[in-house]
């Protein structure tokens, strides 16, 4: 019998982190990370005002009394889940850090299928059916967590899909948490429309953004939340602050200062982010082309720093190598590629499905010099270390495809 969850493969302590930039920190951001004072629970005035201005530039009005910050998005989502109560619904697959927050509180988590064109957003009909079934079984669904620009699928949900899902959720009395961590990493920002659920039904939506995803290094945890501009939003924010206070979840002063600096979007931050997005987009596109050319299935990446791939068409060759589920595929590719390749089960996908998330950061180099060269090169795909990493991916998949071809030729007709 296969051991699909061996020691060292637990769903929480060994879960995959957000795909990082894997690039040098802008000098201005590093210089801003100063201060020895203690940040208040929920964030100090400078950080909250910077968050308000950040959202205002994106068409989302907010006020300081309905805004909060914490040391990382998981702490905010934990506090939100505790404040709202009830069961939680998420799309399948979803970000790896969503479900553990609810389960830690003893809440049930229900996964909902997504439409064919994108991930991150539940199919509205599947959502309605799931809510009906959960209530019929005595459950109490209250919270839906979703992401328009999605981890892990790297898709961006079309506005009409978002609208249908949000209307279905609100019609069933659900509060919506919109994880907008990756909204500033659209690969084609002029050709891709990002519509926040908070622009549609703002009184029912809380916006959550993990700053350690797009603009801060992974080791500098900071996140912000924008609550509805009504009494419900005020009460929810107050309750969230109660939970954060109980956890003593306060942002370190240097990180808060760096976050406020980044949220103000000075030129060095915007230029660095734009260059980073272009670089990761090119590598993600190249990885996607390699995956599809070698027989895997994958939606074209539209945001973030990752690609989500289904190696189901290569199952016979993988089975011959002892790979029969997502955990074994994770082990196989991580060993073969020399980089973390978390299986789809980490994101709530079916264990039996041969799906993985490939982050683009490891393709950019293993040293500071290589990553700097990747960021500054006009043709990063031609750099030896980038070309070598992409070639390794292609050769690993080509071996599987060739094995499948050979097996079909040898099979009796």
MOBELFEN-V197278 format. One record per run of one state. SS is the DSSP state (a for helix, b for strand, c for the rest). FROM is the first residue (numbers start at 0). LEN is the number of residues. Records with the same first field share a line. If there is no record, write none. Layout:
SS = FROM-LEN ; FROM-LEN
This chain:
c = 0-26 ; 32-12 ; 56-7 ; 70-2 ; 84-2 ; 91-6 ; 104-4 ; 112-1 ; 114-7 ; 122-1 ; 136-4 ; 146-2 ; 149-6 ; 156-2 ; 171-3 ; 179-3 ; 186-10 ; 200-1 ; 214-8 ; 226-4 ; 247-5 ; 263-3 ; 293-3 ; 298-4 ; 303-2 ; 310-1 ; 320-5 ; 337-5 ; 347-7 ; 359-1 ; 364-3 ; 376-3 ; 382-1 ; 410-3
a = 26-6 ; 44-12 ; 63-3 ; 72-12 ; 97-7 ; 123-13 ; 158-13 ; 182-3 ; 196-4 ; 201-3 ; 210-4 ; 230-17 ; 252-11 ; 266-27 ; 311-9 ; 325-12 ; 343-4 ; 360-4 ; 367-9 ; 379-3 ; 383-27
b = 66-4 ; 86-5 ; 108-4 ; 113-1 ; 121-1 ; 140-6 ; 148-1 ; 155-1 ; 174-5 ; 185-1 ; 204-6 ; 222-4 ; 296-2 ; 302-1 ; 305-5 ; 342-1 ; 354-5
